[in-house]
Amino acid sequence: MSDHAGVEHHHKAAEHHEHAARHHREAAKHHEAGDHHKAAHHAHSAHGHASHAQHHHTEASRHHAEHHGNH
């Protein structure tokens, strides 16, 4: 696995964190408006993106440890 793979995992993690943040903002907006169904939908989507971000973070960390040692 090349260094590119590790870099790509960092980028993917960042993208998922950004998506999660957008969903949390939408959830807050809908919650404030009293639309709890839409708020729950966006909160659920945010959780999914956060989970994917964690996966990519783990893979980036694993790649770093395997190729660059544990510093």
Predicted model as a PDB file, atoms N, CA, C, CB and O in Angstrom, pLDDT in the B-factor column:
MODEL        1                                                                  
ATOM      1  N   MET A   1       0.852  -1.171   0.000  1.00 45.00           N  
ATOM      2  CA  MET A   1       0.000   0.000   0.000  1.00 45.00           C  
ATOM      3  C   MET A   1       0.899   1.236   0.000  1.00 45.00           C  
ATOM      4  CB  MET A   1      -0.970  -0.003   1.227  1.00 45.00           C  
ATOM      5  O   MET A   1       1.826   1.323   0.806  1.00 45.00           O  
ATOM      6  N   SER A   2       0.646   2.162  -0.864  1.00 60.00           N  
ATOM      7  CA  SER A   2       1.475   3.351  -0.997  1.00 60.00           C  
ATOM      8  C   SER A   2       1.073   4.413   0.022  1.00 60.00           C  
ATOM      9  CB  SER A   2       1.374   3.913  -2.415  1.00 60.00           C  
ATOM     10  O   SER A   2       0.053   4.301   0.702  1.00 60.00           O  
ATOM     11  N   ASP A   3       1.920   5.457   0.105  1.00 78.00           N  
ATOM     12  CA  ASP A   3       1.574   6.598   0.961  1.00 78.00           C  
ATOM     13  C   ASP A   3       0.281   7.246   0.496  1.00 78.00           C  
ATOM     14  CB  ASP A   3       2.708   7.634   0.969  1.00 78.00           C  
ATOM     15  O   ASP A   3      -0.445   7.830   1.300  1.00 78.00           O  
ATOM     16  N   HIS A   4      -0.010   7.147  -0.793  1.00 91.00           N  
ATOM     17  CA  HIS A   4      -1.229   7.724  -1.333  1.00 91.00           C  
ATOM     18  C   HIS A   4      -2.462   7.166  -0.622  1.00 91.00           C  
ATOM     19  CB  HIS A   4      -1.318   7.460  -2.836  1.00 91.00           C  
ATOM     20  O   HIS A   4      -3.424   7.895  -0.377  1.00 91.00           O  
ATOM     21  N   ALA A   5      -2.433   5.888  -0.295  1.00 90.00           N  
ATOM     22  CA  ALA A   5      -3.576   5.268   0.382  1.00 90.00           C  
ATOM     23  C   ALA A   5      -3.807   5.910   1.746  1.00 90.00           C  
ATOM     24  CB  ALA A   5      -3.353   3.751   0.541  1.00 90.00           C  
ATOM     25  O   ALA A   5      -4.950   6.165   2.124  1.00 90.00           O  
ATOM     26  N   GLY A   6      -2.747   6.170   2.477  1.00 91.00           N  
ATOM     27  CA  GLY A   6      -2.886   6.816   3.777  1.00 91.00           C  
ATOM     28  C   GLY A   6      -3.440   8.215   3.647  1.00 91.00           C  
ATOM     29  O   GLY A   6      -4.307   8.626   4.418  1.00 91.00           O  
ATOM     30  N   VAL A   7      -2.933   8.949   2.664  1.00 94.00           N  
ATOM     31  CA  VAL A   7      -3.410  10.310   2.414  1.00 94.00           C  
ATOM     32  C   VAL A   7      -4.888  10.277   2.038  1.00 94.00           C  
ATOM     33  CB  VAL A   7      -2.580  10.991   1.294  1.00 94.00           C  
ATOM     34  O   VAL A   7      -5.670  11.106   2.503  1.00 94.00           O  
ATOM     35  N   GLU A   8      -5.266   9.321   1.200  1.00 96.00           N  
ATOM     36  CA  GLU A   8      -6.659   9.211   0.769  1.00 96.00           C  
ATOM     37  C   GLU A   8      -7.585   8.943   1.959  1.00 96.00           C  
ATOM     38  CB  GLU A   8      -6.806   8.095  -0.278  1.00 96.00           C  
ATOM     39  O   GLU A   8      -8.693   9.476   2.016  1.00 96.00           O  
ATOM     40  N   HIS A   9      -7.137   8.125   2.898  1.00 96.00           N  
ATOM     41  CA  HIS A   9      -7.956   7.867   4.091  1.00 96.00           C  
ATOM     42  C   HIS A   9      -8.159   9.150   4.901  1.00 96.00           C  
ATOM     43  CB  HIS A   9      -7.299   6.782   4.974  1.00 96.00           C  
ATOM     44  O   HIS A   9      -9.246   9.386   5.428  1.00 96.00           O  
ATOM     45  N   HIS A  10      -7.122   9.973   4.999  1.00 96.00           N  
ATOM     46  CA  HIS A  10      -7.269  11.249   5.713  1.00 96.00           C  
ATOM     47  C   HIS A  10      -8.289  12.138   5.008  1.00 96.00           C  
ATOM     48  CB  HIS A  10      -5.907  11.978   5.817  1.00 96.00           C  
ATOM     49  O   HIS A  10      -9.135  12.751   5.658  1.00 96.00           O  
ATOM     50  N   HIS A  11      -8.209  12.208   3.689  1.00 97.00           N  
ATOM     51  CA  HIS A  11      -9.162  13.024   2.925  1.00 97.00           C  
ATOM     52  C   HIS A  11     -10.591  12.518   3.095  1.00 97.00           C  
ATOM     53  CB  HIS A  11      -8.785  13.032   1.438  1.00 97.00           C  
ATOM     54  O   HIS A  11     -11.520  13.303   3.283  1.00 97.00           O  
ATOM     55  N   LYS A  12     -10.757  11.203   3.026  1.00 97.00           N  
ATOM     56  CA  LYS A  12     -12.098  10.623   3.171  1.00 97.00           C  
ATOM     57  C   LYS A  12     -12.650  10.888   4.578  1.00 97.00           C  
ATOM     58  CB  LYS A  12     -12.064   9.096   2.887  1.00 97.00           C  
ATOM     59  O   LYS A  12     -13.831  11.195   4.737  1.00 97.00           O  
ATOM     60  N   ALA A  13     -11.798  10.770   5.586  1.00 97.00           N  
ATOM     61  CA  ALA A  13     -12.247  11.053   6.955  1.00 97.00           C  
ATOM     62  C   ALA A  13     -12.717  12.499   7.058  1.00 97.00           C  
ATOM     63  CB  ALA A  13     -11.112  10.779   7.978  1.00 97.00           C  
ATOM     64  O   ALA A  13     -13.761  12.775   7.650  1.00 97.00           O  
ATOM     65  N   ALA A  14     -11.952  13.418   6.486  1.00 98.00           N  
ATOM     66  CA  ALA A  14     -12.328  14.835   6.534  1.00 98.00           C  
ATOM     67  C   ALA A  14     -13.650  15.073   5.820  1.00 98.00           C  
ATOM     68  CB  ALA A  14     -11.231  15.703   5.908  1.00 98.00           C  
ATOM     69  O   ALA A  14     -14.498  15.814   6.317  1.00 98.00           O  
ATOM     70  N   GLU A  15     -13.832  14.454   4.663  1.00 98.00           N  
ATOM     71  CA  GLU A  15     -15.083  14.615   3.920  1.00 98.00           C  
ATOM     72  C   GLU A  15     -16.281  14.127   4.736  1.00 98.00           C  
ATOM     73  CB  GLU A  15     -15.012  13.857   2.589  1.00 98.00           C  
ATOM     74  O   GLU A  15     -17.319  14.787   4.782  1.00 98.00           O  
ATOM     75  N   HIS A  16     -16.128  12.974   5.376  1.00 98.00           N  
ATOM     76  CA  HIS A  16     -17.232  12.443   6.175  1.00 98.00           C  
ATOM     77  C   HIS A  16     -17.519  13.326   7.389  1.00 98.00           C  
ATOM     78  CB  HIS A  16     -16.917  11.018   6.628  1.00 98.00           C  
ATOM     79  O   HIS A  16     -18.679  13.503   7.760  1.00 98.00           O  
ATOM     80  N   HIS A  17     -16.480  13.881   8.011  1.00 98.00           N  
ATOM     81  CA  HIS A  17     -16.701  14.805   9.130  1.00 98.00           C  
ATOM     82  C   HIS A  17     -17.469  16.042   8.653  1.00 98.00           C  
ATOM     83  CB  HIS A  17     -15.347  15.224   9.769  1.00 98.00           C  
ATOM     84  O   HIS A  17     -18.352  16.538   9.351  1.00 98.00           O  
ATOM     85  N   GLU A  18     -17.127  16.533   7.461  1.00 98.00           N  
ATOM     86  CA  GLU A  18     -17.828  17.693   6.912  1.00 98.00           C  
ATOM     87  C   GLU A  18     -19.296  17.370   6.640  1.00 98.00           C  
ATOM     88  CB  GLU A  18     -17.145  18.168   5.624  1.00 98.00           C  
ATOM     89  O   GLU A  18     -20.176  18.181   6.929  1.00 98.00           O  
ATOM     90  N   HIS A  19     -19.558  16.192   6.087  1.00 98.00           N  
ATOM     91  CA  HIS A  19     -20.943  15.780   5.838  1.00 98.00           C  
ATOM     92  C   HIS A  19     -21.704  15.646   7.163  1.00 98.00           C  
ATOM     93  CB  HIS A  19     -20.981  14.438   5.055  1.00 98.00           C  
ATOM     94  O   HIS A  19     -22.855  16.070   7.274  1.00 98.00           O  
ATOM     95  N   ALA A  20     -21.052  15.056   8.153  1.00 98.00           N  
ATOM     96  CA  ALA A  20     -21.697  14.892   9.463  1.00 98.00           C  
ATOM     97  C   ALA A  20     -22.051  16.257  10.055  1.00 98.00           C  
ATOM     98  CB  ALA A  20     -20.773  14.108  10.434  1.00 98.00           C  
ATOM     99  O   ALA A  20     -23.139  16.436  10.604  1.00 98.00           O  
ATOM    100  N   ALA A  21     -21.138  17.212   9.942  1.00 98.00           N  
ATOM    101  CA  ALA A  21     -21.402  18.542  10.481  1.00 98.00           C  
ATOM    102  C   ALA A  21     -22.597  19.184   9.780  1.00 98.00           C  
ATOM    103  CB  ALA A  21     -20.162  19.434  10.338  1.00 98.00           C  
ATOM    104  O   ALA A  21     -23.436  19.809  10.430  1.00 98.00           O  
ATOM    105  N   ARG A  22     -22.678  19.033   8.464  1.00 98.00           N  
ATOM    106  CA  ARG A  22     -23.824  19.602   7.741  1.00 98.00           C  
ATOM    107  C   ARG A  22     -25.131  18.960   8.205  1.00 98.00           C  
ATOM    108  CB  ARG A  22     -23.652  19.412   6.218  1.00 98.00           C  
ATOM    109  O   ARG A  22     -26.134  19.649   8.388  1.00 98.00           O  
ATOM    110  N   HIS A  23     -25.117  17.651   8.393  1.00 98.00           N  
ATOM    111  CA  HIS A  23     -26.327  16.967   8.853  1.00 98.00           C  
ATOM    112  C   HIS A  23     -26.706  17.405  10.272  1.00 98.00           C  
ATOM    113  CB  HIS A  23     -26.126  15.443   8.807  1.00 98.00           C  
ATOM    114  O   HIS A  23     -27.889  17.557  10.575  1.00 98.00           O  
ATOM    115  N   HIS A  24     -25.724  17.604  11.131  1.00 98.00           N  
ATOM    116  CA  HIS A  24     -26.022  18.076  12.486  1.00 98.00           C  
ATOM    117  C   HIS A  24     -26.643  19.470  12.444  1.00 98.00           C  
ATOM    118  CB  HIS A  24     -24.743  18.089  13.349  1.00 98.00           C  
ATOM    119  O   HIS A  24     -27.571  19.760  13.198  1.00 98.00           O  
ATOM    120  N   ARG A  25     -26.133  20.332  11.564  1.00 98.00           N  
ATOM    121  CA  ARG A  25     -26.719  21.678  11.442  1.00 98.00           C  
ATOM    122  C   ARG A  25     -28.163  21.596  10.958  1.00 98.00           C  
ATOM    123  CB  ARG A  25     -25.886  22.549  10.475  1.00 98.00           C  
ATOM    124  O   ARG A  25     -29.033  22.313  11.452  1.00 98.00           O  
ATOM    125  N   GLU A  26     -28.410  20.718   9.990  1.00 98.00           N  
ATOM    126  CA  GLU A  26     -29.777  20.534   9.492  1.00 98.00           C  
ATOM    127  C   GLU A  26     -30.677  19.959  10.592  1.00 98.00           C  
ATOM    128  CB  GLU A  26     -29.782  19.603   8.255  1.00 98.00           C  
ATOM    129  O   GLU A  26     -31.824  20.380  10.745  1.00 98.00           O  
ATOM    130  N   ALA A  27     -30.153  19.004  11.349  1.00 98.00           N  
ATOM    131  CA  ALA A  27     -30.934  18.423  12.447  1.00 98.00           C  
ATOM    132  C   ALA A  27     -31.303  19.495  13.455  1.00 98.00           C  
ATOM    133  CB  ALA A  27     -30.150  17.290  13.138  1.00 98.00           C  
ATOM    134  O   ALA A  27     -32.438  19.536  13.932  1.00 98.00           O  
ATOM    135  N   ALA A  28     -30.360  20.362  13.783  1.00 98.00           N  
ATOM    136  CA  ALA A  28     -30.642  21.431  14.751  1.00 98.00           C  
ATOM    137  C   ALA A  28     -31.715  22.368  14.214  1.00 98.00           C  
ATOM    138  CB  ALA A  28     -29.359  22.224  15.076  1.00 98.00           C  
ATOM    139  O   ALA A  28     -32.612  22.783  14.948  1.00 98.00           O  
ATOM    140  N   LYS A  29     -31.619  22.699  12.932  1.00 98.00           N  
ATOM    141  CA  LYS A  29     -32.605  23.599  12.320  1.00 98.00           C  
ATOM    142  C   LYS A  29     -34.007  22.983  12.376  1.00 98.00           C  
ATOM    143  CB  LYS A  29     -32.217  23.911  10.855  1.00 98.00           C  
ATOM    144  O   LYS A  29     -34.971  23.658  12.738  1.00 98.00           O  
ATOM    145  N   HIS A  30     -34.116  21.705  12.017  1.00 98.00           N  
ATOM    146  CA  HIS A  30     -35.416  21.042  12.017  1.00 98.00           C  
ATOM    147  C   HIS A  30     -35.938  20.836  13.442  1.00 98.00           C  
ATOM    148  CB  HIS A  30     -35.321  19.697  11.291  1.00 98.00           C  
ATOM    149  O   HIS A  30     -37.137  20.949  13.698  1.00 98.00           O  
ATOM    150  N   HIS A  31     -35.036  20.536  14.349  1.00 98.00           N  
ATOM    151  CA  HIS A  31     -35.437  20.366  15.751  1.00 98.00           C  
ATOM    152  C   HIS A  31     -36.026  21.674  16.283  1.00 98.00           C  
ATOM    153  CB  HIS A  31     -34.225  19.919  16.624  1.00 98.00           C  
ATOM    154  O   HIS A  31     -37.074  21.686  16.928  1.00 98.00           O  
ATOM    155  N   GLU A  32     -35.331  22.764  15.997  1.00 98.00           N  
ATOM    156  CA  GLU A  32     -35.804  24.066  16.456  1.00 98.00           C  
ATOM    157  C   GLU A  32     -37.170  24.408  15.852  1.00 98.00           C  
ATOM    158  CB  GLU A  32     -34.785  25.153  16.102  1.00 98.00           C  
ATOM    159  O   GLU A  32     -38.004  25.042  16.498  1.00 98.00           O  
ATOM    160  N   ALA A  33     -37.384  23.978  14.603  1.00 98.00           N  
ATOM    161  CA  ALA A  33     -38.656  24.245  13.924  1.00 98.00           C  
ATOM    162  C   ALA A  33     -39.756  23.287  14.368  1.00 98.00           C  
ATOM    163  CB  ALA A  33     -38.475  24.150  12.417  1.00 98.00           C  
ATOM    164  O   ALA A  33     -40.912  23.436  13.972  1.00 98.00           O  
ATOM    165  N   GLY A  34     -39.399  22.312  15.182  1.00 98.00           N  
ATOM    166  CA  GLY A  34     -40.386  21.362  15.677  1.00 98.00           C  
ATOM    167  C   GLY A  34     -40.616  20.157  14.780  1.00 98.00           C  
ATOM    168  O   GLY A  34     -41.509  19.351  15.043  1.00 98.00           O  
ATOM    169  N   ASP A  35     -39.825  20.023  13.727  1.00 98.00           N  
ATOM    170  CA  ASP A  35     -39.962  18.875  12.822  1.00 98.00           C  
ATOM    171  C   ASP A  35     -38.993  17.784  13.294  1.00 98.00           C  
ATOM    172  CB  ASP A  35     -39.672  19.286  11.319  1.00 98.00           C  
ATOM    173  O   ASP A  35     -37.888  17.642  12.769  1.00 98.00           O  
ATOM    174  N   HIS A  36     -39.430  17.031  14.285  1.00 98.00           N  
ATOM    175  CA  HIS A  36     -38.549  16.046  14.908  1.00 98.00           C  
ATOM    176  C   HIS A  36     -38.266  14.853  14.001  1.00 98.00           C  
ATOM    177  CB  HIS A  36     -39.157  15.564  16.203  1.00 98.00           C  
ATOM    178  O   HIS A  36     -37.232  14.199  14.144  1.00 98.00           O  
ATOM    179  N   HIS A  37     -39.157  14.568  13.085  1.00 98.00           N  
ATOM    180  CA  HIS A  37     -38.919  13.476  12.133  1.00 98.00           C  
ATOM    181  C   HIS A  37     -37.718  13.816  11.238  1.00 98.00           C  
ATOM    182  CB  HIS A  37     -40.191  13.215  11.265  1.00 98.00           C  
ATOM    183  O   HIS A  37     -36.815  12.995  11.071  1.00 98.00           O  
ATOM    184  N   LYS A  38     -37.710  15.026  10.665  1.00 98.00           N  
ATOM    185  CA  LYS A  38     -36.583  15.433   9.817  1.00 98.00           C  
ATOM    186  C   LYS A  38     -35.310  15.584  10.647  1.00 98.00           C  
ATOM    187  CB  LYS A  38     -36.903  16.758   9.089  1.00 98.00           C  
ATOM    188  O   LYS A  38     -34.218  15.256  10.185  1.00 98.00           O  
ATOM    189  N   ALA A  39     -35.455  16.077  11.862  1.00 98.00           N  
ATOM    190  CA  ALA A  39     -34.290  16.226  12.739  1.00 98.00           C  
ATOM    191  C   ALA A  39     -33.659  14.861  13.005  1.00 98.00           C  
ATOM    192  CB  ALA A  39     -34.689  16.907  14.074  1.00 98.00           C  
ATOM    193  O   ALA A  39     -32.438  14.711  12.958  1.00 98.00           O  
ATOM    194  N   ALA A  40     -34.501  13.873  13.285  1.00 98.00           N  
ATOM    195  CA  ALA A  40     -33.997  12.524  13.551  1.00 98.00           C  
ATOM    196  C   ALA A  40     -33.322  11.936  12.316  1.00 98.00           C  
ATOM    197  CB  ALA A  40     -35.137  11.608  14.011  1.00 98.00           C  
ATOM    198  O   ALA A  40     -32.292  11.270  12.423  1.00 98.00           O  
ATOM    199  N   HIS A  41     -33.905  12.184  11.148  1.00 98.00           N  
ATOM    200  CA  HIS A  41     -33.321  11.691   9.897  1.00 98.00           C  
ATOM    201  C   HIS A  41     -31.912  12.251   9.718  1.00 98.00           C  
ATOM    202  CB  HIS A  41     -34.210  12.074   8.689  1.00 98.00           C  
ATOM    203  O   HIS A  41     -30.982  11.506   9.412  1.00 98.00           O  
ATOM    204  N   HIS A  42     -31.753  13.556   9.907  1.00 98.00           N  
ATOM    205  CA  HIS A  42     -30.433  14.173   9.732  1.00 98.00           C  
ATOM    206  C   HIS A  42     -29.459  13.734  10.824  1.00 98.00           C  
ATOM    207  CB  HIS A  42     -30.558  15.700   9.731  1.00 98.00           C  
ATOM    208  O   HIS A  42     -28.268  13.565  10.564  1.00 98.00           O  
ATOM    209  N   ALA A  43     -29.960  13.551  12.036  1.00 98.00           N  
ATOM    210  CA  ALA A  43     -29.089  13.063  13.110  1.00 98.00           C  
ATOM    211  C   ALA A  43     -28.588  11.657  12.794  1.00 98.00           C  
ATOM    212  CB  ALA A  43     -29.836  13.072  14.462  1.00 98.00           C  
ATOM    213  O   ALA A  43     -27.427  11.333  13.047  1.00 98.00           O  
ATOM    214  N   HIS A  44     -29.456  10.839  12.248  1.00 98.00           N  
ATOM    215  CA  HIS A  44     -29.075   9.481  11.865  1.00 98.00           C  
ATOM    216  C   HIS A  44     -28.028   9.519  10.749  1.00 98.00           C  
ATOM    217  CB  HIS A  44     -30.317   8.674  11.414  1.00 98.00           C  
ATOM    218  O   HIS A  44     -27.048   8.777  10.793  1.00 98.00           O  
ATOM    219  N   SER A  45     -28.232  10.372   9.764  1.00 98.00           N  
ATOM    220  CA  SER A  45     -27.262  10.511   8.677  1.00 98.00           C  
ATOM    221  C   SER A  45     -25.920  11.003   9.207  1.00 98.00           C  
ATOM    222  CB  SER A  45     -27.791  11.474   7.604  1.00 98.00           C  
ATOM    223  O   SER A  45     -24.867  10.537   8.771  1.00 98.00           O  
ATOM    224  N   ALA A  46     -25.959  11.942  10.144  1.00 98.00           N  
ATOM    225  CA  ALA A  46     -24.724  12.447  10.740  1.00 98.00           C  
ATOM    226  C   ALA A  46     -23.965  11.330  11.433  1.00 98.00           C  
ATOM    227  CB  ALA A  46     -25.025  13.572  11.732  1.00 98.00           C  
ATOM    228  O   ALA A  46     -22.741  11.241  11.328  1.00 98.00           O  
ATOM    229  N   HIS A  47     -24.691  10.483  12.136  1.00 98.00           N  
ATOM    230  CA  HIS A  47     -24.056   9.359  12.824  1.00 98.00           C  
ATOM    231  C   HIS A  47     -23.377   8.424  11.826  1.00 98.00           C  
ATOM    232  CB  HIS A  47     -25.091   8.585  13.656  1.00 98.00           C  
ATOM    233  O   HIS A  47     -22.266   7.955  12.071  1.00 98.00           O  
ATOM    234  N   GLY A  48     -24.036   8.155  10.711  1.00 98.00           N  
ATOM    235  CA  GLY A  48     -23.446   7.291   9.692  1.00 98.00           C  
ATOM    236  C   GLY A  48     -22.164   7.874   9.135  1.00 98.00           C  
ATOM    237  O   GLY A  48     -21.177   7.159   8.963  1.00 98.00           O  
ATOM    238  N   HIS A  49     -22.171   9.177   8.849  1.00 98.00           N  
ATOM    239  CA  HIS A  49     -20.952   9.808   8.328  1.00 98.00           C  
ATOM    240  C   HIS A  49     -19.844   9.801   9.374  1.00 98.00           C  
ATOM    241  CB  HIS A  49     -21.240  11.250   7.878  1.00 98.00           C  
ATOM    242  O   HIS A  49     -18.675   9.600   9.046  1.00 98.00           O  
ATOM    243  N   ALA A  50     -20.212  10.019  10.627  1.00 98.00           N  
ATOM    244  CA  ALA A  50     -19.208   9.986  11.691  1.00 98.00           C  
ATOM    245  C   ALA A  50     -18.586   8.597  11.802  1.00 98.00           C  
ATOM    246  CB  ALA A  50     -19.833  10.398  13.036  1.00 98.00           C  
ATOM    247  O   ALA A  50     -17.387   8.463  12.047  1.00 98.00           O  
ATOM    248  N   SER A  51     -19.404   7.573  11.620  1.00 98.00           N  
ATOM    249  CA  SER A  51     -18.901   6.199  11.656  1.00 98.00           C  
ATOM    250  C   SER A  51     -17.928   5.943  10.509  1.00 98.00           C  
ATOM    251  CB  SER A  51     -20.066   5.199  11.593  1.00 98.00           C  
ATOM    252  O   SER A  51     -16.880   5.329  10.707  1.00 98.00           O  
ATOM    253  N   HIS A  52     -18.269   6.409   9.322  1.00 97.00           N  
ATOM    254  CA  HIS A  52     -17.368   6.253   8.170  1.00 97.00           C  
ATOM    255  C   HIS A  52     -16.077   7.038   8.388  1.00 97.00           C  
ATOM    256  CB  HIS A  52     -18.062   6.722   6.869  1.00 97.00           C  
ATOM    257  O   HIS A  52     -14.996   6.568   8.032  1.00 97.00           O  
ATOM    258  N   ALA A  53     -16.185   8.229   8.970  1.00 97.00           N  
ATOM    259  CA  ALA A  53     -14.997   9.023   9.256  1.00 97.00           C  
ATOM    260  C   ALA A  53     -14.076   8.272  10.213  1.00 97.00           C  
ATOM    261  CB  ALA A  53     -15.388  10.389   9.847  1.00 97.00           C  
ATOM    262  O   ALA A  53     -12.859   8.261  10.030  1.00 97.00           O  
ATOM    263  N   GLN A  54     -14.661   7.645  11.234  1.00 97.00           N  
ATOM    264  CA  GLN A  54     -13.859   6.881  12.196  1.00 97.00           C  
ATOM    265  C   GLN A  54     -13.148   5.715  11.509  1.00 97.00           C  
ATOM    266  CB  GLN A  54     -14.746   6.357  13.344  1.00 97.00           C  
ATOM    267  O   GLN A  54     -11.989   5.427  11.806  1.00 97.00           O  
ATOM    268  N   HIS A  55     -13.841   5.053  10.598  1.00 97.00           N  
ATOM    269  CA  HIS A  55     -13.232   3.947   9.843  1.00 97.00           C  
ATOM    270  C   HIS A  55     -12.003   4.448   9.078  1.00 97.00           C  
ATOM    271  CB  HIS A  55     -14.264   3.316   8.858  1.00 97.00           C  
ATOM    272  O   HIS A  55     -10.940   3.830   9.133  1.00 97.00           O  
ATOM    273  N   HIS A  56     -12.150   5.562   8.368  1.00 97.00           N  
ATOM    274  CA  HIS A  56     -11.026   6.088   7.589  1.00 97.00           C  
ATOM    275  C   HIS A  56      -9.900   6.576   8.495  1.00 97.00           C  
ATOM    276  CB  HIS A  56     -11.495   7.228   6.683  1.00 97.00           C  
ATOM    277  O   HIS A  56      -8.725   6.452   8.150  1.00 97.00           O  
ATOM    278  N   HIS A  57     -10.254   7.126   9.647  1.00 96.00           N  
ATOM    279  CA  HIS A  57      -9.230   7.528  10.613  1.00 96.00           C  
ATOM    280  C   HIS A  57      -8.428   6.304  11.069  1.00 96.00           C  
ATOM    281  CB  HIS A  57      -9.877   8.238  11.834  1.00 96.00           C  
ATOM    282  O   HIS A  57      -7.199   6.340  11.134  1.00 96.00           O  
ATOM    283  N   THR A  58      -9.140   5.233  11.380  1.00 96.00           N  
ATOM    284  CA  THR A  58      -8.479   3.999  11.820  1.00 96.00           C  
ATOM    285  C   THR A  58      -7.566   3.458  10.733  1.00 96.00           C  
ATOM    286  CB  THR A  58      -9.518   2.938  12.208  1.00 96.00           C  
ATOM    287  O   THR A  58      -6.436   3.059  11.011  1.00 96.00           O  
ATOM    288  N   GLU A  59      -8.051   3.443   9.491  1.00 96.00           N  
ATOM    289  CA  GLU A  59      -7.239   2.945   8.377  1.00 96.00           C  
ATOM    290  C   GLU A  59      -6.016   3.830   8.139  1.00 96.00           C  
ATOM    291  CB  GLU A  59      -8.084   2.865   7.099  1.00 96.00           C  
ATOM    292  O   GLU A  59      -4.934   3.314   7.860  1.00 96.00           O  
ATOM    293  N   ALA A  60      -6.166   5.145   8.244  1.00 94.00           N  
ATOM    294  CA  ALA A  60      -5.026   6.044   8.083  1.00 94.00           C  
ATOM    295  C   ALA A  60      -4.001   5.801   9.185  1.00 94.00           C  
ATOM    296  CB  ALA A  60      -5.486   7.514   8.095  1.00 94.00           C  
ATOM    297  O   ALA A  60      -2.798   5.789   8.925  1.00 94.00           O  
ATOM    298  N   SER A  61      -4.470   5.609  10.402  1.00 94.00           N  
ATOM    299  CA  SER A  61      -3.566   5.342  11.525  1.00 94.00           C  
ATOM    300  C   SER A  61      -2.850   4.004  11.345  1.00 94.00           C  
ATOM    301  CB  SER A  61      -4.343   5.349  12.853  1.00 94.00           C  
ATOM    302  O   SER A  61      -1.651   3.893  11.603  1.00 94.00           O  
ATOM    303  N   ARG A  62      -3.592   2.994  10.901  1.00 94.00           N  
ATOM    304  CA  ARG A  62      -2.998   1.683  10.661  1.00 94.00           C  
ATOM    305  C   ARG A  62      -1.929   1.786   9.569  1.00 94.00           C  
ATOM    306  CB  ARG A  62      -4.088   0.652  10.263  1.00 94.00           C  
ATOM    307  O   ARG A  62      -0.839   1.230   9.703  1.00 94.00           O  
ATOM    308  N   HIS A  63      -2.247   2.493   8.504  1.00 92.00           N  
ATOM    309  CA  HIS A  63      -1.290   2.673   7.408  1.00 92.00           C  
ATOM    310  C   HIS A  63      -0.023   3.355   7.919  1.00 92.00           C  
ATOM    311  CB  HIS A  63      -1.922   3.499   6.261  1.00 92.00           C  
ATOM    312  O   HIS A  63       1.091   2.942   7.597  1.00 92.00           O  
ATOM    313  N   HIS A  64      -0.207   4.394   8.710  1.00 88.00           N  
ATOM    314  CA  HIS A  64       0.948   5.120   9.245  1.00 88.00           C  
ATOM    315  C   HIS A  64       1.808   4.198  10.111  1.00 88.00           C  
ATOM    316  CB  HIS A  64       0.485   6.346  10.064  1.00 88.00           C  
ATOM    317  O   HIS A  64       3.033   4.195   9.989  1.00 88.00           O  
ATOM    318  N   ALA A  65       1.176   3.425  10.976  1.00 90.00           N  
ATOM    319  CA  ALA A  65       1.914   2.527  11.868  1.00 90.00           C  
ATOM    320  C   ALA A  65       2.674   1.461  11.085  1.00 90.00           C  
ATOM    321  CB  ALA A  65       0.958   1.862  12.858  1.00 90.00           C  
ATOM    322  O   ALA A  65       3.819   1.142  11.407  1.00 90.00           O  
ATOM    323  N   GLU A  66       2.031   0.912  10.057  1.00 88.00           N  
ATOM    324  CA  GLU A  66       2.658  -0.149   9.265  1.00 88.00           C  
ATOM    325  C   GLU A  66       3.812   0.373   8.416  1.00 88.00           C  
ATOM    326  CB  GLU A  66       1.625  -0.812   8.370  1.00 88.00           C  
ATOM    327  O   GLU A  66       4.796  -0.338   8.214  1.00 88.00           O  
ATOM    328  N   HIS A  67       3.710   1.588   7.920  1.00 86.00           N  
ATOM    329  CA  HIS A  67       4.705   2.083   6.974  1.00 86.00           C  
ATOM    330  C   HIS A  67       5.711   3.062   7.572  1.00 86.00           C  
ATOM    331  CB  HIS A  67       4.015   2.736   5.835  1.00 86.00           C  
ATOM    332  O   HIS A  67       6.769   3.300   6.989  1.00 86.00           O  
ATOM    333  N   HIS A  68       5.391   3.619   8.709  1.00 83.00           N  
ATOM    334  CA  HIS A  68       6.264   4.642   9.262  1.00 83.00           C  
ATOM    335  C   HIS A  68       6.629   4.372  10.718  1.00 83.00           C  
ATOM    336  CB  HIS A  68       5.607   5.992   9.145  1.00 83.00           C  
ATOM    337  O   HIS A  68       7.312   5.180  11.348  1.00 83.00           O  
ATOM    338  N   GLY A  69       6.181   3.251  11.249  1.00 73.00           N  
ATOM    339  CA  GLY A  69       6.496   2.898  12.630  1.00 73.00           C  
ATOM    340  C   GLY A  69       5.662   3.688  13.618  1.00 73.00           C  
ATOM    341  O   GLY A  69       5.058   4.701  13.266  1.00 73.00           O  
ATOM    342  N   ASN A  70       5.631   3.229  14.834  1.00 57.00           N  
ATOM    343  CA  ASN A  70       4.902   3.926  15.902  1.00 57.00           C  
ATOM    344  C   ASN A  70       5.851   4.906  16.576  1.00 57.00           C  
ATOM    345  CB  ASN A  70       4.311   2.914  16.946  1.00 57.00           C  
ATOM    346  O   ASN A  70       6.795   4.507  17.258  1.00 57.00           O  
ATOM    347  N   HIS A  71       5.591   6.176  16.377  1.00 52.00           N  
ATOM    348  CA  HIS A  71       6.449   7.217  16.966  1.00 52.00           C  
ATOM    349  C   HIS A  71       5.834   7.735  18.225  1.00 52.00           C  
ATOM    350  CB  HIS A  71       6.683   8.369  15.987  1.00 52.00           C  
ATOM    351  O   HIS A  71       6.401   8.616  18.872  1.00 52.00           O  
TER     352      HIS A  71                                                      
ENDMDL                                                                          
END                                                                             
